[in-house]
Amino acid sequence: MLYFSLGDFVTHPDQPDWGYGQVQSIVGKNVTVNFEHAGKQMINCQIIDLVKVNSDRRD
């Protein structure tokens, strides 16, 4: 089970230069995230554990 929802902000643990991303869609374990420096990326959460970011840490 995924621990984030639509609209949540996340980071990719192996791609810190992508910046923060906002979850756009969730289909099973596939999550589409719009990253500030990499655009939309589909992430398979069976392979990559995205890191949820608290909204107060984004500022």
C-alpha positions in Angstrom: 0.0 0.0 0.0 1.3 3.5 -0.9 1.7 6.0 1.8 0.8 9.1 -0.2 -2.1 10.5 -2.1 -2.9 12.7 -5.1 -1.5 16.1 -4.7 1.2 15.1 -2.2 4.7 16.3 -2.7 7.6 13.8 -3.0 11.2 13.5 -3.9 13.0 10.7 -5.8 15.8 9.3 -3.6 18.1 8.6 -6.5 17.4 11.8 -8.4 17.7 14.7 -6.0 18.3 17.1 -8.9 14.8 16.5 -10.1 13.6 18.6 -7.1 10.2 18.3 -5.5 7.4 16.6 -7.4 3.7 16.5 -7.0 1.8 13.2 -7.4 -0.5 13.5 -10.4 -2.0 10.0 -10.7 -1.8 6.6 -9.0 -2.6 3.4 -10.8 -1.7 0.4 -8.8 2.0 0.8 -8.0 2.6 3.2 -10.9 2.7 6.8 -9.8 2.9 9.8 -12.2 4.8 12.7 -10.6 5.4 16.2 -12.0 8.9 17.1 -10.9 9.9 20.8 -10.9 13.2 20.1 -12.8 12.3 16.9 -14.7 8.7 17.2 -15.7 6.3 14.3 -15.6 7.8 11.0 -14.7 6.1 7.6 -14.2 7.6 5.8 -11.2 7.1 2.2 -10.4 6.8 2.1 -6.6 7.7 -1.6 -6.5 11.2 -0.5 -7.6 11.6 3.1 -6.3 10.5 4.3 -2.8 9.5 7.9 -3.3 10.0 10.1 -0.2 7.0 12.0 0.9 7.7 15.7 1.8 5.8 17.6 4.4 4.4 20.8 2.9 6.2 22.9 5.5 9.6 21.6 4.3 9.0 22.6 0.6 9.4 26.4 1.3 
